[in-house]
């Protein structure tokens, strides 16, 4: 596990994002897994940093956006070879037993700024946000711990950004993530290329306005932004709410 006081955290060679679609009738089992599997996941051999996460639809923010049939895990691996055994590990097996479908994304950190639970889980990548190929898909991750007194103003201000995101060019999928229904939240989005992500992040008026307001409003007690190259996708992309493929039907990404 990462030492939260370590400012020189090495960049993990591999980060994986796992998502599961679970029928509503199994939600009691899901809640049990969320309660007991977080520590077991962190203790899985080869794991450096890990979080079990609830998800949202991505059309808004806050507790009303929750998606109770999709759950996720984000894992940074100190030993990338260990990631191949995740499905056979106790936590992976637990979730496979209750899920109807699942998907895994293999990721390489390109850029990371900020902290998560006091740690820098993805180190300080030197890629500057660029993948080896300009056409490689990228995943953007945001995570924040809201100041309680600022939560309501944040949700009111961020709504236009969520609405604009649904129309963004080059967006394959997006959804919310959270460690708790209120206060600990973030987003995952997968883009056709880094250029598409940059175009939305810095040129779209609603998003630029939100960036400008962040230091003024002081919404966050802690925040993190990270960007990853998507190396492979294995499983059912519908779990992610995937929309759009390249002409060859592969979206330029390895995996089935």
Secondary structure, DSSP 8 states (H G I E B T S, - for coil): ---TT-TT----SEEEEEEEE--GGGHHHHHHHHHHHHHHHHTSTTEEEEEEEEEE-SSS-SGGGEEEEEEEEEEEESSGGGGGGGGGSHHHHHHHHH-SEEEEEEEEEEEEEE-BTTB-TT---SSTT--SSTTS-EEEEEEEEE-GGGHHHHHHHHHHHHHHHTT-TTEEEEEEEESSSSSEEEEEEEES-HHHHHHHHHH-HHHHHHHHHHHHHT-EEEEEEEEEEEEEEEE-GGGGT-----TTSSTT-B--
